[in-house]
Amino acid sequence: MGKEQNRENALERVNLMLARRDSAWLDSLANEIRVNTGAKVSRSEIVRAALSTLAELHRLAPMAPTRLIPLHSCKSRDELALAGTLAVRRAAFV
């Protein structure tokens, strides 16, 4: 792995404000993963995975405009959540 890729994958601390129910859900999912697999997955890892998922949706949306909502057209958290939710539902119920 080159220096450029190391820099790209380096972690950076950020502050993130979450609703209490979202924070509780992260804890619940981390616990569920631990109980079912024995693996300890942190809340940060779950959030990073969610970001990777959104990045993939953002990459693919222009290729399937009739099936996916482009994230760059969203104007709020709710619209972003809707775009992600619809993508998951369409994938699950093909």
C-alpha positions in Angstrom: 0.0 0.0 0.0 1.5 3.3 -1.1 1.7 6.5 1.0 -1.1 8.1 -1.1 -3.5 5.2 -0.2 -2.4 5.2 3.5 -3.3 8.9 3.7 -6.6 8.2 2.0 -7.5 5.5 4.5 -6.1 7.3 7.6 -8.8 7.9 10.2 -9.7 11.4 11.3 -11.5 12.3 14.5 -14.8 14.1 14.0 -17.6 15.0 16.3 -21.0 13.6 15.4 -24.3 14.6 17.0 -26.9 11.8 17.0 -30.4 11.5 18.4 -30.4 9.4 21.5 -32.5 6.7 19.7 -29.9 6.5 16.9 -27.1 6.2 19.5 -29.0 3.5 21.3 -29.6 1.7 18.0 -25.9 1.7 17.3 -25.2 0.2 20.7 -28.0 -2.4 20.1 -26.6 -3.4 16.7 -23.0 -3.6 18.1 -24.4 -5.9 20.9 -26.4 -8.0 18.4 -23.3 -8.5 16.3 -21.3 -9.5 19.4 -23.9 -12.0 20.6 -24.4 -13.6 17.2 -20.8 -13.6 16.0 -18.5 -13.0 18.9 -17.0 -10.0 17.1 -16.7 -6.7 18.8 -17.7 -4.0 16.2 -17.6 -0.5 17.5 -20.2 2.2 16.8 -17.6 4.0 14.8 -17.1 1.0 12.6 -20.9 0.8 12.0 -21.0 4.5 11.1 -18.1 4.1 8.7 -19.8 1.1 7.1 -23.0 3.2 6.7 -20.9 5.9 5.0 -19.4 3.4 2.6 -22.9 2.2 1.8 -24.1 5.8 1.0 -20.9 6.4 -1.1 -21.8 3.3 -3.2 -25.4 4.5 -3.6 -24.1 7.9 -4.6 -21.8 6.2 -7.2 -24.5 4.0 -8.6 -27.5 6.3 -8.7 -26.5 8.1 -11.9 -26.4 4.7 -13.7 -29.9 3.8 -12.6 -31.9 7.1 -12.4 -35.3 5.4 -12.6 -34.5 3.1 -9.7 -32.3 5.2 -7.4 -32.5 8.7 -6.1 -29.3 10.7 -6.7 -28.0 11.8 -3.3 -26.9 15.2 -4.8 -30.5 16.0 -5.3 -31.4 15.5 -1.7 -32.1 18.6 0.4 -32.3 17.2 3.9 -31.5 14.3 6.2 -35.0 12.9 5.6 -34.5 13.0 1.8 -31.1 11.2 2.2 -32.7 8.6 4.5 -35.5 8.1 2.0 -33.1 7.6 -0.9 -31.2 5.0 1.1 -34.3 3.3 2.3 -35.8 3.1 -1.1 -32.6 1.7 -2.6 -32.5 -1.1 0.1 -36.2 -1.9 -0.4 -35.8 -2.1 -4.2 -32.8 -4.3 -3.8 -34.6 -6.6 -1.3 -37.8 -6.9 -3.3 -36.6 -7.3 -6.9 
